[in-house]
Amino acid sequence: MKKQITFLSILFLLLVTLINCKNPDKPKEKSVIEPSAPSNFGEKIEGDFNGDGQTDFATVVKIKEGEGNPVEDGTSDEYEVRFSDKGIIPIKAGCCNIRLVNEGDLDNDGADEISLFQAPMNGCTYTMTTYSLKNATWEQIVEPFLIPTGCGDISDSDLQKRVFKENNQIYYYRTDPNDENGKLIKTLNKPASVKGKLSINEAVKQAEKQFVQYLPKILKSRDGILDVQQSYTGDFTGDGIEDIAIYFSLASAEGGNAIVGRGMALYKNEGNKVKVIAGYEPDYLFTVDTISNGKIVIEKMEYAETDGRCCPSIRTKHTLTISGNRVY
């Protein structure tokens, strides 16, 4: 009897051992989260934006969802830039999508400056605006400027080079609107503008807002939809102040590839406001060539017999005449 009990005990111990070998108690593996690399670009960046020696995070946040098409009686999205340090007030940015750039300390105040590379409501010309936190308030320290993208991508490294410090002066590279290759012009940043005087960026925004308000009438008259919108700046009134020309083309509301209209709306920059002075809607294709010294030069585009519909090859330059509210 004793031997039988001993045999059963040994058998029980062997079974337990086998079970433990099959299901050993392994220590739980710790989940390791790799620290993300510091980012100077994108919708979330880090930097010391208030000069307190601590790292802050800046994040683009959509605060209002748009409805419909903003150029056809809809409303646009609205954005702001918020900070991890709740003592830093948000930057109210309005419409539209934003990429942030940490510019480093441009003005030697011990804090990093921040640029907003912001999409337009329509078209492919973006705005670059640079802010610095002064006395708990965000101030623009670089004259806002436009960056035509041709509807392509701009790399982070190219954006980083647009605003920079050299010999304790702030510079930026603006795009020459009269150069078809988009030549960059090194520009010394000017001190803050006189109160009440519009920056060129503010003037463009005013012109685009007025254009959006009038656009439904253009669309209705042509039974079309907006296909392309592009803003150009340059002095076409001869007063030494950059004005705004908004080029547009319309596609058929019924679909297809047909262009049912194209033209320009011309806005005079009066310094503290802009006003529409004329419209231009020719019956031929054209592109804007140059705007300067009181003139607008366009290129008429015509088809040769062997041209495809995409690519008219005959191009002729023509200087527009502005007389009252007529352009020809």
Secondary structure, DSSP 8 states (H G I E B T S, - for coil): -HHHHHHHHHHHHHHHHHHHHHS----------------SEESEEEE-SSSSSS-EEEEEEEEE--BS-TTTT-B--EEEEEESSTTS--EEEESS-EEEEEEE-SSSSSS-EEEEEE--SSSSEEEEEEEEEETTEEEEEEEEEEEE-TTS---HHHHHHHEEEETTEEEEEEE-TT-TT--EEEEE------TT---HHHHHHHHHHHHHHHHHHHHHHHTEEEEEEEEEEE--SSSSS-EEEEEEEEEETT-SS-EEEEEEEEEEE-SS-EEEEEEE--SSEEEEEEEETTEEEEEEEE--TT--TT---EEEEEE--EETTEE-
